[in-house]
Amino acid sequence: MKTYRVSICLEEGVIIKVKAKNKKEAEEKASDIAEEYGGSSFPKEYDSDHVHRDYFTQDAEEIMDFPKGLMKTIHDFCGD
């Protein structure tokens, strides 16, 4: 059986939470995180070599910080 090197092209979307002073800083932090951690990984047996990845920040919105466990309590009380 022959071995082939095949390109897989992805555009990924991920939502993360960041602490920031304002929307601009939140988007800058998200962009830095995308540069550092973004992308997919594959098992070593496939000898992957990432040559391209599209990413950008699209939106940032302020959210409330809930104490640990509160969201589970709200979910348990309200259901889906």
Rosetta silent file (secondary structure, phi, psi, omega in degrees, C-alpha in Angstrom):
SEQUENCE: MKTYRVSICLEEGVIIKVKAKNKKEAEEKASDIAEEYGGSSFPKEYDSDHVHRDYFTQDAEEIMDFPKGLMKTIHDFCGD
SCORE:     score description
SCORE:     0.000 S_00000001
   1 L     0.000  138.496 -179.214    0.000    0.000    0.000 S_00000001
   2 L   -85.232  159.008  175.553    1.307    3.485   -0.885 S_00000001
   3 L  -108.036  134.661 -179.894    1.549    6.462    1.492 S_00000001
   4 L  -121.929  140.905  172.241    0.045    9.797    0.476 S_00000001
   5 L   -98.435  119.003 -172.750    0.517   13.246    1.978 S_00000001
   6 L  -122.869  132.139  176.465   -2.884   14.937    1.793 S_00000001
   7 L   -77.842  135.737  172.596   -3.803   18.556    2.644 S_00000001
   8 L  -120.127  119.399 -178.188   -6.708   19.107    4.988 S_00000001
   9 L  -104.294  128.493 -177.274   -7.980   22.721    5.011 S_00000001
  10 L  -129.023  145.821  163.305   -9.964   23.952    7.999 S_00000001
  11 E  -121.920  117.232 -173.693  -11.585   27.140    9.155 S_00000001
  12 L  -106.122  151.222  174.101  -12.326   26.741   12.832 S_00000001
  13 L  -127.933  129.224 -178.790  -14.587   28.676   15.160 S_00000001
  14 L  -139.564  140.279  174.262  -14.135   28.690   18.932 S_00000001
  15 L  -107.732  129.084  178.692  -15.643   30.849   21.664 S_00000001
  16 L  -125.999  164.487  175.150  -13.435   31.586   24.659 S_00000001
  17 L  -110.810  132.014  177.258  -13.753   33.712   27.787 S_00000001
  18 L  -132.880  150.199  173.092  -11.057   36.295   28.572 S_00000001
  19 L   -89.417  129.493 -179.541  -10.630   38.925   31.278 S_00000001
  20 L  -154.289  160.209  178.810  -10.119   42.387   29.737 S_00000001
  21 L   -76.291  -28.815 -177.830  -10.604   46.095   30.457 S_00000001
  22 L  -158.350  176.139 -176.691  -12.679   46.633   27.311 S_00000001
  23 H   -60.487  -42.942 -178.892  -13.926   45.036   24.078 S_00000001
  24 H   -61.262  -46.396  179.397  -10.807   45.990   22.070 S_00000001
  25 H   -63.689  -38.176  178.320   -8.473   44.435   24.644 S_00000001
  26 H   -61.048  -43.759  179.392  -10.659   41.298   24.758 S_00000001
  27 H   -67.431  -37.926  177.408  -10.378   40.910   20.975 S_00000001
  28 H   -63.919  -43.708  178.244   -6.595   41.519   21.085 S_00000001
  29 H   -62.546  -42.708  179.169   -6.179   38.869   23.791 S_00000001
  30 H   -62.158  -39.546  178.462   -8.316   36.414   21.795 S_00000001
  31 H   -64.373  -42.929  177.435   -6.176   37.033   18.710 S_00000001
  32 H   -61.618  -41.438  179.239   -2.984   36.400   20.728 S_00000001
  33 H   -65.130  -40.118  178.074   -4.474   33.179   22.108 S_00000001
  34 H   -61.346  -41.204  178.233   -5.438   32.056   18.588 S_00000001
  35 H   -64.294  -38.790 -176.259   -1.845   32.609   17.438 S_00000001
  36 H   -79.037  -43.997 -170.549   -0.471   30.664   20.399 S_00000001
  37 H  -117.314  -12.585 -173.018   -2.940   27.781   20.749 S_00000001
  38 L   -62.081  157.644  176.584   -5.241   27.755   17.706 S_00000001
  39 L   110.407  172.476 -179.318   -5.478   24.861   15.283 S_00000001
  40 L  -108.691  154.587  175.786   -6.074   21.162   15.330 S_00000001
  41 L  -118.072  151.897 -178.062   -3.715   18.379   16.244 S_00000001
  42 L  -126.885  155.387  177.856   -3.439   14.969   14.650 S_00000001
  43 L   -56.445  146.729 -178.234   -1.916   11.684   15.859 S_00000001
  44 H   -55.763  -30.036 -177.787    1.859   11.431   15.330 S_00000001
  45 H   -60.129  -20.568 -179.653    1.349    8.553   12.921 S_00000001
  46 H   -92.809   -2.936  176.479    0.043   11.061   10.343 S_00000001
  47 L    46.221   52.898 -175.246    3.178   13.277   10.563 S_00000001
  48 L   -69.634  148.553  178.753    1.069   16.432   10.278 S_00000001
  49 L  -142.163   99.933 -177.063    2.620   19.738    9.240 S_00000001
  50 L   -69.419  124.634 -179.036    0.270   22.703    9.457 S_00000001
  51 L  -114.947   -8.890 -177.165    0.822   25.014    6.513 S_00000001
  52 L  -162.212  140.932  173.198   -2.301   27.183    6.730 S_00000001
  53 L  -153.754  129.224  174.749   -4.978   28.235    9.203 S_00000001
  54 E   -95.659  131.082  172.695   -7.625   30.948    8.871 S_00000001
  55 L  -156.169  155.338  176.722   -8.668   32.724   12.034 S_00000001
  56 L  -165.000  162.301  172.676   -9.905   36.109   13.167 S_00000001
  57 L   -91.446  143.867 -176.125  -11.876   37.639   16.008 S_00000001
  58 L  -116.813  -38.530 -175.006  -15.470   38.407   15.178 S_00000001
  59 L  -156.688  151.702  173.956  -17.252   39.664   18.248 S_00000001
  60 L  -139.089  137.106  177.058  -16.749   40.350   21.921 S_00000001
  61 L  -140.015  141.795  178.743  -19.411   40.879   24.522 S_00000001
  62 L   -71.870  138.047  177.779  -19.177   41.463   28.221 S_00000001
  63 L  -128.279  158.427  179.176  -20.571   38.642   30.351 S_00000001
  64 L   -80.990  140.845  173.293  -21.248   38.306   34.063 S_00000001
  65 L   -87.358  118.169  177.794  -18.867   36.262   36.186 S_00000001
  66 L   -97.569  143.651  175.108  -20.905   33.746   38.167 S_00000001
  67 L   -58.156  149.234  179.311  -19.524   32.074   41.299 S_00000001
  68 L   -52.688  132.840  176.760  -18.355   28.503   40.727 S_00000001
  69 L    89.664  -17.487 -177.801  -21.272   26.096   40.728 S_00000001
  70 H   -65.960  -41.136 -179.674  -23.968   28.767   40.328 S_00000001
  71 H   -62.056  -37.987  177.294  -24.588   28.006   36.642 S_00000001
  72 H   -64.927  -41.222  178.273  -25.131   24.315   37.498 S_00000001
  73 H   -62.201  -44.929  178.437  -27.574   25.341   40.231 S_00000001
  74 H   -62.437  -45.353  179.674  -29.456   27.626   37.806 S_00000001
  75 H   -61.258  -44.546  179.571  -29.481   24.892   35.150 S_00000001
  76 H   -62.227  -37.502 -178.928  -30.746   22.295   37.663 S_00000001
  77 H   -74.051  -44.592 -174.257  -33.503   24.677   38.787 S_00000001
  78 H   -90.801  -22.571 -174.664  -34.597   25.925   35.346 S_00000001
  79 L    80.117 -165.432 -177.565  -33.830   22.889   33.200 S_00000001
  80 L   -72.742    0.000    0.000  -32.778   23.151   29.574 S_00000001
